[in-house]
């Protein structure tokens, strides 16, 4: 996880403004990142 926070109920939220990117790695594991927006 990059630039992503997680709540107690496993809700994901962005810590910065940007674009969300989902990636799949290994066996059925998904990763989420927030790519910073250009200013």
N, C-alpha and C positions, 0 to 999 in steps of 0.2 A: 504494500500500500504506500503510495506516495501522495502526500497532500490530501489525504482522506482520513476523516475521523469516524469512530464508530460509537454509537450510543449504547446504553445498557440493554436495549431491546434489539441490538444488532443492526440498527438503522445506520446506513452509511451517509456521510455528508462531506461536502467539499470544504476544505480549510482555506482555499484561495479561489479567486476567480479564474476560470479557464475551461478547457474542454475535457470531458470525461472519456477515458480510454479503458476498454475492457480487453483483457488478454486471457487466453486459456493456456495453462501450462500443466504438465504432468497428466495424471489421470483425473479427468473431470474437476480440476481445480481452476477456479476463475480468480483473476486478480484485477483490481480496479486502481486506476491512477487518475490524477487530475493534472493535465498539462497546462502550465501557466499561460494565461492570455498575454499577448504582446501589448505593451502600453503605447 
